[in-house]
Structures are given as structure tokens and as C-alpha cells.
Amino acid sequence: HIMPRDAERTLLQKLPGYRARRWPVERTHSWMNRFRRILVRWEKKADNYKGMVHLTCAFIAFHQAGLVG
């Protein structure tokens, strides 16, 4: 669940140490859009598309962990 921007803004004003959590989700979606097969969605079956999304997420996670060059 992602809070609306105005709710995050009020929390930033009320709580001095609060950090917004929206950017990791937006960043991850941006990274996923680099994979054309995910962006265009050529697969007709939902299971195949879901598998490609999982593979993309795994590749991004391994890359962030420094396990992929």
C-alpha cells in the first residue's frame, strides 16, 4: 500500500524523522520498464507474463546485491 502524496507530506511535517517510502516502488517500476518484454507484454498467457516479471525482479535483486556483473 502506497500512501497518497498529501498524506506523506503531512507526516513529514508532523514527524521529524519520517522518510517517504514512495521512491523505492517508483524506482523499481522504472527498472522493470528497461526490460522490453515486460514493457510491451508479448505473452498471451498470464502465467508466462507473471514468470517473466518474477525473472525480471530476480535479475534486479541479484544486480543490486552485486551478484550479477
Beta strands, then each sheet from edge to edge (+ up, - down):
end
